[in-house]
Amino acid sequence: MDIVIWSGAAVSLAGLAGLVWCIVRVWRARKAGLGDAEMRAVLQGIVPLNSAALFLSVIGLMMVVIGILLG
């Protein structure tokens, strides 16, 4: 079960890295002073990536919990 725990931790960290990347990308777009239409386009591109990163993080945490419960 150690493999499930450590692989879950790695998946969760990958999801967390994706979330941080999304935050940095939005922060840079805000600092760039984009107009309403440009900012909307940037945010529409980031929303699916943000959702995927959140999903990865949740799946990783589920793997860790399952590994602990079964181990």
N, C-alpha and C positions, 0 to 999 in steps of 0.2 A: 504494500500500500504506500510505501515511501515514494514510489514512482508516480502514483496518482497525485499525491500531495505536492511534490516538487514540480511536476508538470502543470498542475493547477496554479501553483504560485507563479510560474513563468507565464502562463496564459493571462493571468490576472495582471501581472506587471506589464505585459504587452498592451492590454486594454487601457491601463493607467497611462502608459506612454502616449497612446492615441488620444486620450482625453486631454492630456497636457498639450499635445501638438495642436488640437483644435482650439484650446484656450489661447495659445500663443498666436495662432493665425487670426483669430477674431480680434485680439488685442492689437496686432499690427494693422489690421484693416481699420480699426477705430482711430488709431494714431495717424493714419494716412489721410484722414479727413475726407473720406469718400462721400460722394453724394448719396442720396437716398436709393436710387436705382442700383448704383454700383455696390453699395453695402448690402442691399437685398440679394443681389446675385452672389456675393461672397457667402452670405449666410445660408442661402439655399444650397450651395455646394458643400458646406460644412456639416449641415444637419445629418445627412446619411452617414457620413464618416463618424460623427459624434455618436450616433445611435449604434453603429457597429462596434465602436470602441467600448461603449457602455455594455453592450451584449457580451463582448469578449471578457470584460472584467467580471461580470456576473457569472458567466460559465466557469471561469477560473476559480472563483470563490466557491462555487458549488462543488467543483472537483476537490478542492481542499477539504471541505466539510465532509464529503462522502469518503474521502481517504481517511480522515480522522475517525469517523464513525465505524468504518469497516476494519480499521487497523487496530 
